[in-house]
């Protein structure tokens, strides 16, 4: 799943460490989310959206894979 987390975080002038502390996750989790190596749980996605006062859909881009 693609996301705009890094873009949004930088726009707000927040370091990965600061966001991780606010969300009670590791800095590595934030890095993995930003690089698309990890998809958040629904709870974490809600926490991130609430932190930035945005909707989940504004941060995370869900793309359905085509069925062949």
C-alpha positions as CSV (number, residue, x, y, z in Angstrom):
1,X,0.0,0.0,0.0
2,X,1.4,3.4,-0.9
3,X,1.2,6.3,1.5
4,X,2.1,10.0,1.8
5,X,3.4,9.6,5.4
6,X,6.9,10.9,4.8
7,X,5.7,13.9,2.8
8,X,3.1,14.8,5.4
9,X,5.6,14.3,8.3
10,X,8.2,16.5,6.7
11,X,5.6,19.2,5.8
12,X,4.8,19.4,9.5
13,X,8.5,19.5,10.4
14,X,8.4,16.4,12.5
15,X,11.2,13.9,12.8
16,X,10.7,10.2,12.6
17,X,11.7,9.8,16.2
18,X,9.1,12.4,17.3
19,X,6.3,10.8,15.4
20,X,7.3,7.3,16.7
21,X,7.2,8.6,20.3
22,X,3.8,10.2,19.8
23,X,2.3,7.0,18.3
24,X,4.1,4.7,20.7
25,X,5.9,2.7,18.0
26,X,9.6,2.5,17.1
27,X,11.4,4.8,14.7
28,X,12.0,1.7,12.5
29,X,8.3,1.2,12.2
30,X,7.9,4.7,10.9
31,X,10.7,4.2,8.4
32,X,9.2,0.9,7.2
33,X,5.8,2.6,6.8
34,X,7.3,5.4,4.8
35,X,9.3,3.0,2.6
36,X,6.2,0.8,1.9
37,X,7.8,-2.2,3.5
38,X,5.1,-2.4,6.2
39,X,1.4,-1.8,6.1
40,X,-0.1,-0.4,9.4
41,X,-2.7,-2.1,11.5
42,X,-6.1,-0.4,11.3
43,X,-5.5,1.0,14.8
44,X,-2.1,2.5,13.8
45,X,-3.6,3.9,10.7
46,X,-6.3,5.7,12.8
47,X,-3.7,6.9,15.2
48,X,-1.6,8.4,12.4
49,X,-4.6,10.0,10.8
50,X,-5.8,11.5,14.1
51,X,-2.3,12.8,14.9
52,X,-2.2,14.8,11.6
53,X,-5.9,15.7,11.8
54,X,-6.5,14.0,8.4
55,X,-8.5,11.0,7.2
56,X,-6.8,7.6,6.6
57,X,-7.6,8.0,2.9
58,X,-5.6,11.2,2.7
59,X,-2.5,9.4,4.0
60,X,-2.8,5.9,2.7
61,X,-3.5,5.0,-0.9
62,X,-5.2,1.7,-1.4
63,X,-4.8,0.2,-4.9
64,X,-6.6,-2.9,-5.8
65,X,-4.6,-5.4,-7.8
66,X,-6.2,-6.5,-11.0
67,X,-7.6,-10.0,-11.0
68,X,-6.3,-12.0,-13.9
